[in-house]
Amino acid sequence: MKSPMLPSDHQAARKRALELGRSGSPEALNELRVLLSTPSNDVQRLAASAIGKLAEFGVDAKRAVAALAPLAKEARHPQTQQYAIRALVKFGARAAGYQRRWNLKRKMADFLIEATAEELGLELATRNAKDFRQAMTVVPYEL
């Protein structure tokens, strides 16, 4: 993947995301959230993967899901979106338990975001309320 970042910054960010993912430290989430906002799809992908790895080390699930959900829904690159979805699954989106309620026309990302939010007792803020069940949706403004 081509990166809009300077090569030295890109390599440093990639290396840092990998280190944080291997650290097993829940405190790494803050820095990984920053890496999710870099202009590099590659760095975003590695940061999402690292957050998923931290699921088993007691990282704050609500903060992790809040950081991953936007990428799972609308990442710039499909592989970044895929890694964000995989990480969300590690935070409690148990697909098998939700299939009975799943409208098969829905995008997989919407399904996993809703399932994760329900597992963690979160509300979803969205501009497009029809993507999710109304009971758990907050529409901050209408277009």
URBELQUI-V99309 format. One record per residue. RES is the residue in one letter. OMEGA is omega in whole degrees, 0 to 359 (* if undefined). D_FIRST is the distance of its C-alpha to the first C-alpha in whole Angstrom. Layout:
BEGIN
res=RES omega=OMEGA d_first=D_FIRST
res=RES omega=OMEGA d_first=D_FIRST
END
This chain:
BEGIN
res=M omega=176 d_first=0
res=K omega=181 d_first=4
res=S omega=175 d_first=6
res=P omega=180 d_first=10
res=M omega=172 d_first=11
res=L omega=182 d_first=13
res=P omega=181 d_first=12
res=S omega=178 d_first=15
res=D omega=180 d_first=15
res=H omega=180 d_first=11
res=Q omega=179 d_first=13
res=A omega=180 d_first=16
res=A omega=177 d_first=14
res=R omega=181 d_first=12
res=K omega=181 d_first=16
res=R omega=178 d_first=18
res=A omega=178 d_first=16
res=L omega=179 d_first=17
res=E omega=182 d_first=20
res=L omega=178 d_first=21
res=G omega=179 d_first=20
res=R omega=187 d_first=22
res=S omega=184 d_first=25
res=G omega=183 d_first=27
res=S omega=177 d_first=28
res=P omega=179 d_first=28
res=E omega=180 d_first=28
res=A omega=183 d_first=25
res=L omega=182 d_first=24
res=N omega=181 d_first=25
res=E omega=178 d_first=22
res=L omega=176 d_first=20
res=R omega=177 d_first=20
res=V omega=180 d_first=20
res=L omega=177 d_first=16
res=L omega=183 d_first=16
res=S omega=178 d_first=16
res=T omega=180 d_first=14
res=P omega=181 d_first=12
res=S omega=176 d_first=8
res=N omega=181 d_first=7
res=D omega=179 d_first=6
res=V omega=177 d_first=10
res=Q omega=180 d_first=11
res=R omega=180 d_first=11
res=L omega=178 d_first=12
res=A omega=178 d_first=15
res=A omega=178 d_first=16
res=S omega=180 d_first=16
res=A omega=178 d_first=18
res=I omega=177 d_first=21
res=G omega=179 d_first=21
res=K omega=182 d_first=22
res=L omega=181 d_first=25
res=A omega=183 d_first=27
res=E omega=182 d_first=29
res=F omega=173 d_first=30
res=G omega=176 d_first=31
res=V omega=180 d_first=29
res=D omega=186 d_first=30
res=A omega=181 d_first=29
res=K omega=179 d_first=30
res=R omega=179 d_first=28
res=A omega=179 d_first=25
res=V omega=179 d_first=25
res=A omega=179 d_first=25
res=A omega=185 d_first=22
res=L omega=187 d_first=20
res=A omega=180 d_first=22
res=P omega=178 d_first=20
res=L omega=179 d_first=17
res=A omega=182 d_first=18
res=K omega=188 d_first=20
res=E omega=176 d_first=18
res=A omega=179 d_first=14
res=R omega=184 d_first=12
res=H omega=183 d_first=9
res=P omega=180 d_first=11
res=Q omega=176 d_first=10
res=T omega=178 d_first=11
res=Q omega=180 d_first=14
res=Q omega=180 d_first=15
res=Y omega=177 d_first=15
res=A omega=178 d_first=17
res=I omega=178 d_first=19
res=R omega=179 d_first=20
res=A omega=178 d_first=20
res=L omega=180 d_first=23
res=V omega=180 d_first=25
res=K omega=179 d_first=25
res=F omega=169 d_first=27
res=G omega=177 d_first=30
res=A omega=182 d_first=28
res=R omega=188 d_first=31
res=A omega=184 d_first=30
res=A omega=181 d_first=33
res=G omega=184 d_first=35
res=Y omega=186 d_first=34
res=Q omega=180 d_first=34
res=R omega=181 d_first=37
res=R omega=188 d_first=37
res=W omega=173 d_first=33
res=N omega=188 d_first=33
res=L omega=178 d_first=31
res=K omega=182 d_first=30
res=R omega=175 d_first=28
res=K omega=179 d_first=24
res=M omega=181 d_first=24
res=A omega=179 d_first=22
res=D omega=180 d_first=25
res=F omega=182 d_first=27
res=L omega=177 d_first=26
res=I omega=180 d_first=26
res=E omega=180 d_first=29
res=A omega=179 d_first=30
res=T omega=180 d_first=29
res=A omega=180 d_first=31
res=E omega=178 d_first=34
res=E omega=185 d_first=34
res=L omega=179 d_first=33
res=G omega=182 d_first=36
res=L omega=169 d_first=33
res=E omega=178 d_first=34
res=L omega=174 d_first=31
res=A omega=183 d_first=31
res=T omega=173 d_first=29
res=R omega=184 d_first=30
res=N omega=186 d_first=30
res=A omega=181 d_first=33
res=K omega=178 d_first=33
res=D omega=186 d_first=30
res=F omega=177 d_first=32
res=R omega=185 d_first=36
res=Q omega=184 d_first=38
res=A omega=183 d_first=39
res=M omega=187 d_first=36
res=T omega=173 d_first=35
res=V omega=178 d_first=35
res=V omega=185 d_first=35
res=P omega=178 d_first=34
res=Y omega=178 d_first=35
res=E omega=176 d_first=36
res=L omega=* d_first=34
END
